[in-house]
């Protein structure tokens, strides 16, 4: 059973998501929080598998709540950010805070349940439209002084290939097809990448790949494709 905490300042949104998720046989909503502080307190008390976290909440917003909730937390703790398209800059900060993905609030019921399952399983989820907009707006050029972390040098040639494909938004199945590998092999490579680079999930891998210049918006790579 996947245990979920919903954090949103709008009771109607919380109630709608609760109804949708509780209708699934493998998902249970443990509680609802109306702001970031309440979300942190409930998450630490109940230990949900996934926290659905709104970005804009009174008092403590979802970004800071995510940062505090994941600081020093076990890798199994996952945060899925709820958002509209109005505040992309906050979403980029959520990635830095360790969020495992983003979900638009107008998501279809089936997609909501699918997203929760993906994140609970350790996968990351970012809607393609959000991915493209985030990368184009905030990672168009590497930050001043940015350079590839030394840990990238520990990756094998195959692992670098996999990382580049991950950064372009491909799923494990799509990467397997592109590189003519088994999907299980791709998953193993991805696990090695995350371990070597000390990253929580593939969302952080995407950010690192773009910020380091390994991959650039439009599909270009600093070391070939």
Backbone as CSV, one residue per row, in Angstrom:
resi,resn,N_x,N_y,N_z,CA_x,CA_y,CA_z,C_x,C_y,C_z
1,UNK,0.839,-1.195,0.000,0.000,0.000,0.000,0.880,1.253,0.000
2,UNK,0.620,2.176,-0.918,1.370,3.432,-0.987,0.685,4.460,-0.099
3,UNK,1.426,4.976,0.864,0.868,5.920,1.848,1.189,7.348,1.412
4,UNK,0.145,8.196,1.350,0.285,9.537,0.781,-0.168,10.612,1.760
5,UNK,0.556,11.723,1.766,0.161,12.928,2.493,-0.074,14.023,1.464
6,UNK,-1.199,14.733,1.568,-1.527,15.813,0.642,-1.363,17.148,1.351
7,UNK,-0.535,18.045,0.784,-0.328,19.369,1.359,-0.733,20.433,0.348
8,UNK,-1.813,21.150,0.652,-2.324,22.207,-0.220,-3.197,23.119,0.623
9,UNK,-3.126,24.428,0.368,-3.903,25.347,1.197,-5.368,25.426,0.781
10,UNK,-5.727,24.789,-0.319,-7.120,24.795,-0.778,-7.790,23.469,-0.410
11,UNK,-8.797,23.561,0.462,-9.489,22.363,0.934,-10.129,21.593,-0.217
12,UNK,-10.610,22.309,-1.215,-11.264,21.652,-2.350,-10.268,20.797,-3.129
13,UNK,-9.067,21.314,-3.307,-8.028,20.560,-4.011,-7.644,19.316,-3.207
14,UNK,-7.437,19.509,-1.915,-7.070,18.367,-1.071,-8.153,17.288,-1.105
15,UNK,-9.398,17.735,-0.986,-10.499,16.775,-0.986,-10.617,16.025,-2.291
16,UNK,-10.417,16.729,-3.399,-10.494,16.078,-4.707,-9.410,15.045,-4.897
17,UNK,-8.190,15.408,-4.519,-7.083,14.467,-4.643,-7.269,13.273,-3.708
18,UNK,-7.753,13.535,-2.499,-7.990,12.439,-1.560,-8.998,11.447,-2.144
19,UNK,-10.077,11.959,-2.704,-11.117,11.101,-3.256,-10.567,10.252,-4.400
20,UNK,-9.787,10.884,-5.269,-9.220,10.172,-6.416,-8.272,9.067,-5.953
21,UNK,-7.373,9.406,-5.040,-6.354,8.451,-4.627,-6.914,7.334,-3.763
22,UNK,-7.860,7.663,-2.904,-8.449,6.626,-2.053,-9.301,5.633,-2.832
23,UNK,-9.644,5.982,-4.066,-10.412,5.047,-4.901,-9.524,3.975,-5.515
24,UNK,-8.186,4.162,-5.376,-7.231,3.189,-5.903,-6.939,2.138,-4.830
25,UNK,-6.890,0.883,-5.223,-6.711,-0.206,-4.259,-5.348,-0.203,-3.584
26,UNK,-4.351,0.378,-4.245,-2.991,0.309,-3.714,-2.499,1.632,-3.130
27,UNK,-3.411,2.611,-2.976,-3.017,3.922,-2.462,-3.919,4.318,-1.298
28,UNK,-3.313,4.868,-0.250,-4.075,5.329,0.909,-3.613,6.729,1.301
29,UNK,-4.547,7.678,1.404,-4.216,9.022,1.869,-4.258,9.018,3.395
30,UNK,-3.126,9.313,4.013,-3.016,9.271,5.465,-3.585,10.531,6.124
31,UNK,-3.332,11.681,5.507,-3.741,12.945,6.126,-3.613,14.070,5.107
32,UNK,-4.116,15.245,5.501,-4.021,16.455,4.690,-3.381,17.556,5.524
33,UNK,-2.603,18.408,4.850,-1.980,19.558,5.511,-2.334,20.816,4.732
34,UNK,-2.552,21.912,5.455,-2.968,23.164,4.819,-1.807,24.125,4.601
35,UNK,-0.628,23.804,5.135,0.544,24.653,4.909,1.814,23.826,5.097
36,UNK,2.950,24.470,4.830,4.208,23.751,4.876,4.593,23.216,6.240
37,UNK,4.361,23.999,7.266,4.722,23.547,8.610,3.920,22.322,9.019
38,UNK,2.622,22.356,8.723,1.775,21.212,9.052,2.209,19.991,8.249
39,UNK,2.605,20.218,6.991,3.064,19.112,6.148,4.297,18.444,6.736
40,UNK,5.240,19.245,7.206,6.467,18.700,7.796,6.138,17.895,9.050
41,UNK,5.301,18.467,9.913,4.952,17.787,11.165,4.258,16.457,10.903
42,UNK,3.291,16.461,9.968,2.554,15.239,9.671,3.439,14.205,8.977
43,UNK,4.313,14.672,8.093,5.196,13.740,7.378,6.143,13.052,8.350
44,UNK,6.673,13.797,9.309,7.591,13.198,10.282,6.864,12.257,11.226
45,UNK,5.595,12.550,11.491,4.818,11.691,12.386,4.337,10.425,11.694
46,UNK,3.846,10.578,10.458,3.183,9.463,9.773,4.093,8.703,8.812
47,UNK,5.214,9.308,8.396,6.151,8.682,7.463,5.470,8.191,6.188
48,UNK,4.829,9.073,5.434,4.206,8.662,4.169,5.269,8.304,3.137
49,UNK,4.872,7.527,2.152,5.787,7.186,1.062,5.944,8.357,0.094
50,UNK,4.846,9.090,-0.112,4.842,10.214,-1.046,4.112,11.393,-0.413
51,UNK,4.709,12.587,-0.541,4.036,13.813,-0.123,3.687,14.603,-1.369
52,UNK,2.395,14.865,-1.587,1.956,15.753,-2.655,2.020,17.163,-2.092
53,UNK,2.919,17.994,-2.602,3.218,19.293,-1.995,2.905,20.449,-2.944
54,UNK,1.983,21.309,-2.532,1.689,22.507,-3.308,2.847,23.491,-3.175
55,UNK,3.088,24.287,-4.217,4.178,25.259,-4.180,3.804,26.465,-3.328
56,UNK,2.633,27.034,-3.602,2.236,28.286,-2.972,1.306,28.021,-1.797
57,UNK,1.835,28.152,-0.584,1.028,27.992,0.620,1.399,29.082,1.618
58,UNK,0.467,29.499,2.466,0.752,30.548,3.452,1.728,30.056,4.512
59,UNK,2.371,31.012,5.166,3.318,30.649,6.212,4.602,30.111,5.612
60,UNK,4.724,28.810,5.570,5.894,28.149,4.984,5.496,27.551,3.643
61,UNK,6.120,28.023,2.560,5.717,27.538,1.237,6.224,26.126,0.971
62,UNK,5.759,25.552,-0.137,6.088,24.175,-0.455,7.551,23.937,-0.759
63,UNK,8.256,24.961,-1.265,9.667,24.799,-1.587,10.497,24.634,-0.319
64,UNK,10.300,25.549,0.618,11.061,25.470,1.868,10.656,24.238,2.668
65,UNK,9.365,23.902,2.612,8.902,22.702,3.318,9.567,21.460,2.738
66,UNK,9.697,21.412,1.426,10.370,20.286,0.769,11.830,20.221,1.188
67,UNK,12.484,21.372,1.192,13.900,21.415,1.574,14.104,20.881,2.994
68,UNK,13.264,21.328,3.919,13.403,20.890,5.311,13.022,19.424,5.478
69,UNK,12.015,19.010,4.749,11.525,17.642,4.878,12.529,16.623,4.371
70,UNK,13.276,16.996,3.323,14.203,16.046,2.712,15.623,16.159,3.250
71,UNK,15.912,17.213,3.987,17.259,17.385,4.534,17.561,16.252,5.517
72,UNK,18.540,15.458,5.154,18.932,14.355,6.027,17.925,13.225,6.088
73,UNK,16.931,13.261,5.198,15.884,12.237,5.200,16.359,10.995,4.458
74,UNK,15.747,9.844,4.738,16.089,8.633,3.986,15.716,8.783,2.517
75,UNK,16.420,8.058,1.654,16.172,8.159,0.219,14.753,7.764,-0.162
76,UNK,14.092,7.003,0.696,12.746,6.531,0.384,11.688,7.620,0.529
77,UNK,12.044,8.744,1.155,11.067,9.830,1.314,10.968,10.608,0.012
78,UNK,9.759,10.715,-0.531,9.559,11.329,-1.838,8.582,12.488,-1.778
79,UNK,8.878,13.554,-2.514,7.977,14.701,-2.610,7.623,14.925,-4.069
80,UNK,6.329,15.015,-4.341,5.814,15.290,-5.680,5.147,16.662,-5.631
81,UNK,5.694,17.615,-6.361,5.233,19.005,-6.308,3.975,19.202,-7.152
82,UNK,2.989,19.867,-6.565,1.765,20.236,-7.278,1.898,21.683,-7.739
83,UNK,1.560,21.961,-8.986,1.783,23.304,-9.490,0.827,23.688,-10.611
84,UNK,0.748,24.995,-10.834,0.175,25.524,-12.068,1.381,25.943,-12.895
85,UNK,1.165,26.568,-14.037,2.291,26.979,-14.875,2.809,28.371,-14.517
86,UNK,2.314,28.963,-13.441,2.574,30.380,-13.197,3.893,30.676,-12.504
87,UNK,4.509,29.689,-11.898,5.658,29.987,-11.047,6.810,29.020,-11.292
88,UNK,7.292,28.988,-12.549,8.335,28.030,-12.886,9.612,28.215,-12.070
89,UNK,9.928,29.464,-11.708,11.167,29.686,-10.966,11.145,28.955,-9.633
90,UNK,9.972,28.818,-9.048,9.859,28.089,-7.797,10.082,26.591,-8.023
91,UNK,9.685,26.116,-9.174,9.856,24.698,-9.471,11.331,24.335,-9.573
92,UNK,12.104,25.221,-10.157,13.532,24.964,-10.266,14.147,24.858,-8.877
93,UNK,13.707,25.711,-7.972,14.186,25.637,-6.597,13.746,24.331,-5.934
94,UNK,12.562,23.842,-6.309,12.077,22.577,-5.747,12.969,21.419,-6.175
95,UNK,13.460,21.464,-7.404,14.390,20.435,-7.860,15.636,20.451,-6.985
96,UNK,16.149,21.642,-6.732,17.339,21.763,-5.899,17.066,21.270,-4.483
97,UNK,15.817,21.422,-4.051,15.454,20.995,-2.696,15.310,19.481,-2.603
98,UNK,15.245,18.807,-3.754,15.188,17.348,-3.748,13.879,16.736,-4.181
99,UNK,12.945,17.552,-4.697,11.663,17.009,-5.148,11.876,15.970,-6.246
100,UNK,11.029,14.953,-6.240,11.156,13.867,-7.217,10.354,14.106,-8.490
101,UNK,9.566,15.177,-8.528,8.816,15.435,-9.738,7.798,16.536,-9.569
102,UNK,7.106,16.833,-10.664,6.115,17.897,-10.698,4.852,17.406,-11.377
103,UNK,3.733,17.916,-10.922,2.450,17.508,-11.464,1.551,18.727,-11.561
104,UNK,0.944,18.923,-12.723,0.014,20.030,-12.884,-1.276,19.729,-12.131
105,UNK,-1.872,20.758,-11.541,-3.058,20.554,-10.715,-4.278,20.107,-11.515
106,UNK,-4.249,20.335,-12.819,-5.387,19.909,-13.632,-5.172,18.517,-14.228
107,UNK,-4.285,17.753,-13.611,-3.974,16.414,-14.096,-5.215,15.517,-14.068
108,UNK,-5.276,14.597,-15.014,-6.383,13.634,-15.052,-6.238,12.655,-13.892
109,UNK,-7.360,12.150,-13.356,-7.308,11.225,-12.216,-6.354,10.048,-12.417
110,UNK,-6.408,9.419,-13.588,-5.536,8.268,-13.830,-4.068,8.672,-13.811
111,UNK,-3.766,9.881,-14.309,-2.384,10.349,-14.326,-1.894,10.667,-12.914
112,UNK,-2.798,11.145,-12.066,-2.427,11.417,-10.678,-1.994,10.135,-9.984
113,UNK,-2.797,9.109,-10.109,-2.466,7.826,-9.474,-1.177,7.251,-10.056
114,UNK,-1.017,7.361,-11.362,0.205,6.867,-12.015,1.431,7.607,-11.493
115,UNK,1.309,8.921,-11.317,2.427,9.722,-10.829,2.827,9.307,-9.425
116,UNK,1.844,9.089,-8.576,2.126,8.665,-7.205,2.847,7.319,-7.209
117,UNK,2.395,6.405,-8.046,3.035,5.084,-8.112,4.478,5.200,-8.610
118,UNK,4.702,6.025,-9.616,6.049,6.195,-10.170,7.015,6.727,-9.119
119,UNK,6.586,7.778,-8.430,7.459,8.402,-7.440,7.696,7.460,-6.259
120,UNK,6.658,6.758,-5.839,6.804,5.811,-4.725,7.775,4.695,-5.078
121,UNK,7.836,4.340,-6.354,8.729,3.265,-6.805,10.168,3.727,-6.970
122,UNK,10.389,5.037,-6.772,11.749,5.547,-6.877,12.060,6.208,-8.195
123,UNK,11.073,6.277,-9.093,11.269,6.972,-10.359,10.966,8.445,-10.157
124,UNK,11.442,9.266,-11.069,11.135,10.686,-11.013,10.135,11.011,-12.097
125,UNK,9.362,12.054,-11.870,8.312,12.395,-12.813,8.272,13.895,-13.043
126,UNK,8.455,14.296,-14.287,8.279,15.685,-14.660,7.522,15.709,-15.968
127,UNK,6.376,16.385,-15.996,5.597,16.474,-17.228,6.483,17.043,-18.329
128,UNK,6.455,16.468,-19.529,7.343,16.929,-20.603,7.298,18.437,-20.841
129,UNK,6.099,19.030,-20.798,5.992,20.468,-21.032,6.732,21.248,-19.955
130,UNK,6.645,20.787,-18.721,7.338,21.459,-17.620,8.839,21.277,-17.771
131,UNK,9.266,20.069,-18.116,10.688,19.801,-18.304,11.287,20.762,-19.318
132,UNK,10.642,20.867,-20.472,11.164,21.706,-21.556,11.234,23.162,-21.117
133,UNK,10.185,23.641,-20.481,10.146,25.038,-20.086,11.163,25.341,-18.995
134,UNK,11.288,24.446,-18.038,12.267,24.634,-16.976,13.680,24.717,-17.547
135,UNK,14.016,23.761,-18.388,15.366,23.702,-18.923,15.671,24.915,-19.791
136,UNK,14.726,25.314,-20.625,14.962,26.442,-21.507,15.076,27.746,-20.730
137,UNK,14.272,27.899,-19.688,14.240,29.154,-18.939,15.363,29.282,-17.926
138,UNK,15.746,28.168,-17.296,16.645,28.278,-16.161,17.991,27.590,-16.329
139,UNK,18.139,26.779,-17.359,19.426,26.103,-17.522,19.959,26.319,-18.940
140,UNK,19.520,27.413,-19.557,19.954,27.684,-20.929,21.475,27.828,-20.983
141,UNK,22.033,28.501,-20.007,23.478,28.620,-19.909,23.911,28.109,-18.540
142,UNK,25.000,27.372,-18.438,25.478,26.939,-17.124,25.720,28.154,-16.230
143,UNK,25.466,28.061,-14.928,25.713,29.176,-14.016,27.155,29.641,-14.113
144,UNK,27.426,30.937,-13.804,28.808,31.444,-13.858,29.747,30.568,-13.040
145,UNK,30.850,30.183,-13.661,31.835,29.383,-12.951,31.499,27.906,-12.878
146,UNK,30.356,27.520,-13.474,29.961,26.112,-13.393,30.915,25.252,-14.218
147,UNK,31.206,24.092,-13.722,32.030,23.151,-14.463,31.567,21.743,-14.105
148,UNK,31.920,20.822,-14.951,31.497,19.451,-14.705,32.101,18.954,-13.402
149,UNK,31.288,18.404,-12.495,31.839,17.892,-11.236,32.816,16.762,-11.506
150,UNK,33.827,16.655,-10.644,34.844,15.625,-10.833,34.241,14.236,-10.844
151,UNK,33.103,14.073,-10.146,32.481,12.752,-10.083,32.057,12.265,-11.466
152,UNK,31.803,13.193,-12.407,31.436,12.767,-13.762,32.533,11.921,-14.387
153,UNK,33.769,12.187,-14.008,34.904,11.447,-14.572,34.897,9.991,-14.127
154,UNK,34.135,9.700,-13.060,34.072,8.315,-12.580,33.081,7.478,-13.391
155,UNK,32.271,8.142,-14.226,31.282,7.412,-15.018,31.955,6.740,-16.207
156,UNK,31.465,5.568,-16.543,31.950,4.882,-17.742,31.351,5.567,-18.972
157,UNK,31.878,5.233,-20.134,31.360,5.810,-21.379,29.878,5.479,-21.550
158,UNK,29.497,4.264,-21.210,28.098,3.860,-21.333,27.218,4.622,-20.347
159,UNK,27.726,4.816,-19.133,26.957,5.559,-18.136,26.751,7.008,-18.564
160,UNK,27.767,7.596,-19.201,27.622,8.953,-19.717,26.556,9.010,-20.801
161,UNK,26.529,8.000,-21.659,25.490,7.934,-22.693,24.102,7.880,-22.070
162,UNK,23.962,7.039,-21.063,22.667,6.909,-20.398,22.270,8.225,-19.746
163,UNK,23.210,8.889,-19.081,22.923,10.163,-18.426,22.454,11.212,-19.438
164,UNK,23.095,11.262,-20.586,22.691,12.231,-21.613,21.267,11.973,-22.078
165,UNK,20.918,10.711,-22.234,19.557,10.380,-22.665,18.545,10.685,-21.565
166,UNK,18.916,10.431,-20.321,18.038,10.785,-19.198,17.773,12.288,-19.201
167,UNK,18.834,13.069,-19.442,18.714,14.523,-19.433,17.807,15.033,-20.543
168,UNK,17.671,14.255,-21.600,16.787,14.655,-22.701,15.353,14.199,-22.490
169,UNK,15.107,13.586,-21.329,13.737,13.232,-20.978,13.290,11.850,-21.396
170,UNK,14.209,10.998,-21.843,13.824,9.661,-22.276,13.579,8.748,-21.075
171,UNK,12.616,7.858,-21.210,12.342,6.863,-20.184,13.372,5.740,-20.296
172,UNK,13.399,4.861,-19.308,14.329,3.732,-19.369,14.085,2.874,-20.600
173,UNK,12.815,2.661,-20.927,12.477,1.847,-22.100,12.977,2.508,-23.379
174,UNK,12.815,3.823,-23.474,13.265,4.546,-24.671,14.783,4.551,-24.769
175,UNK,15.457,4.682,-23.619,16.924,4.638,-23.628,17.401,3.257,-24.063
176,UNK,16.734,2.223,-23.567,17.092,0.859,-23.940,16.996,0.671,-25.449
177,UNK,15.947,1.234,-26.029,15.758,1.115,-27.484,16.834,1.892,-28.239
178,UNK,17.141,3.096,-27.754,18.142,3.937,-28.423,19.526,3.293,-28.380
179,UNK,19.879,2.709,-27.241,21.229,2.172,-27.058,21.319,0.665,-27.288
180,UNK,20.199,0.069,-27.687,20.131,-1.369,-27.941,20.596,-2.138,-26.701
181,UNK,19.931,-1.852,-25.593,20.240,-2.518,-24.334,18.949,-3.061,-23.737
182,UNK,19.064,-3.933,-22.758,17.901,-4.370,-22.026,17.476,-3.270,-21.057
183,UNK,16.182,-3.175,-20.789,15.698,-2.139,-19.881,16.286,-2.310,-18.482
184,UNK,16.467,-3.556,-18.050,17.062,-3.814,-16.745,18.505,-3.311,-16.698
185,UNK,19.211,-3.432,-17.819,20.588,-2.938,-17.884,20.630,-1.424,-17.759
186,UNK,19.686,-0.753,-18.414,19.606,0.706,-18.316,19.344,1.121,-16.871
187,UNK,18.445,0.393,-16.225,18.125,0.711,-14.831,19.349,0.535,-13.940
188,UNK,20.129,-0.489,-14.213,21.359,-0.718,-13.451,22.348,0.425,-13.671
189,UNK,22.510,0.833,-14.930,23.406,1.954,-15.240,22.942,3.213,-14.515
190,UNK,21.635,3.474,-14.525,21.110,4.666,-13.874,21.373,4.627,-12.372
191,UNK,21.197,3.453,-11.781,21.481,3.310,-10.357,22.934,3.613,-10.043
192,UNK,23.838,3.141,-10.902,25.263,3.411,-10.718,25.564,4.896,-10.852
193,UNK,24.895,5.544,-11.808,25.083,6.985,-12.025,24.676,7.774,-10.782
194,UNK,23.498,7.459,-10.265,23.008,8.177,-9.084,23.929,7.963,-7.891
195,UNK,24.412,6.749,-7.740,25.297,6.441,-6.617,26.623,7.187,-6.752
196,UNK,27.220,7.148,-7.930,28.514,7.784,-8.136,28.443,9.308,-8.003
197,UNK,27.321,9.890,-8.434,27.181,11.344,-8.400,26.488,11.828,-7.135
198,UNK,26.128,10.885,-6.255,25.476,11.209,-4.985,24.193,12.010,-5.220
199,UNK,23.330,11.489,-6.084,22.074,12.144,-6.438,20.895,11.323,-5.940
200,UNK,19.800,12.020,-5.616,18.612,11.349,-5.095,17.862,10.588,-6.196
201,UNK,17.696,11.202,-7.360,16.917,10.566,-8.421,17.240,11.186,-9.772
202,UNK,16.508,10.790,-10.805,16.842,11.226,-12.154,16.538,12.700,-12.391
203,UNK,15.660,13.302,-11.603,15.428,14.740,-11.739,16.718,15.497,-11.435
204,UNK,17.372,15.134,-10.344,18.634,15.791,-10.008,19.714,15.469,-11.033
205,UNK,19.639,14.289,-11.634,20.600,13.934,-12.680,20.425,14.835,-13.896
206,UNK,19.174,15.147,-14.231,18.893,16.050,-15.352,19.500,17.422,-15.090
207,UNK,19.272,17.949,-13.903,19.799,19.267,-13.555,21.324,19.280,-13.640
208,UNK,21.960,18.255,-13.067,23.418,18.203,-13.095,23.937,18.149,-14.530
209,UNK,23.288,17.370,-15.376,23.740,17.225,-16.760,23.696,18.552,-17.503
210,UNK,22.649,19.340,-17.261,22.534,20.632,-17.939,23.421,21.687,-17.311
211,UNK,23.465,21.732,-15.993,24.272,22.758,-15.329,25.765,22.558,-15.586
212,UNK,26.180,21.313,-15.728,27.595,21.039,-15.964,27.973,21.219,-17.428
213,UNK,26.955,21.392,-18.299,27.231,21.546,-19.722,27.369,20.235,-20.459
214,UNK,27.138,19.118,-19.765,27.220,17.816,-20.419,26.197,17.721,-21.544
215,UNK,25.017,18.279,-21.297,23.951,18.351,-22.295,23.426,19.777,-22.303
216,UNK,23.056,20.263,-23.479,22.527,21.621,-23.595,21.132,21.592,-24.190
217,UNK,20.296,22.587,-23.898,18.961,22.641,-24.484,19.034,22.513,-25.996
218,UNK,18.131,21.751,-26.561,18.126,21.502,-27.995,18.754,20.186,-28.354
219,UNK,19.359,19.508,-27.336,19.874,18.168,-27.574,21.362,18.106,-27.802
220,UNK,22.049,19.262,-27.883,23.478,19.240,-28.121,24.211,18.740,-26.883
221,UNK,25.332,18.101,-27.106,26.144,17.621,-25.988,27.545,18.176,-26.106
222,UNK,28.136,18.491,-24.956,29.486,19.038,-24.969,30.513,17.971,-25.326
223,UNK,30.079,16.689,-25.282,31.034,15.617,-25.577,30.505,14.699,-26.667
224,UNK,29.655,15.278,-27.521,29.080,14.473,-28.580,27.793,13.838,-28.105
225,UNK,27.012,13.335,-29.036,25.713,12.757,-28.674,25.806,11.261,-28.551
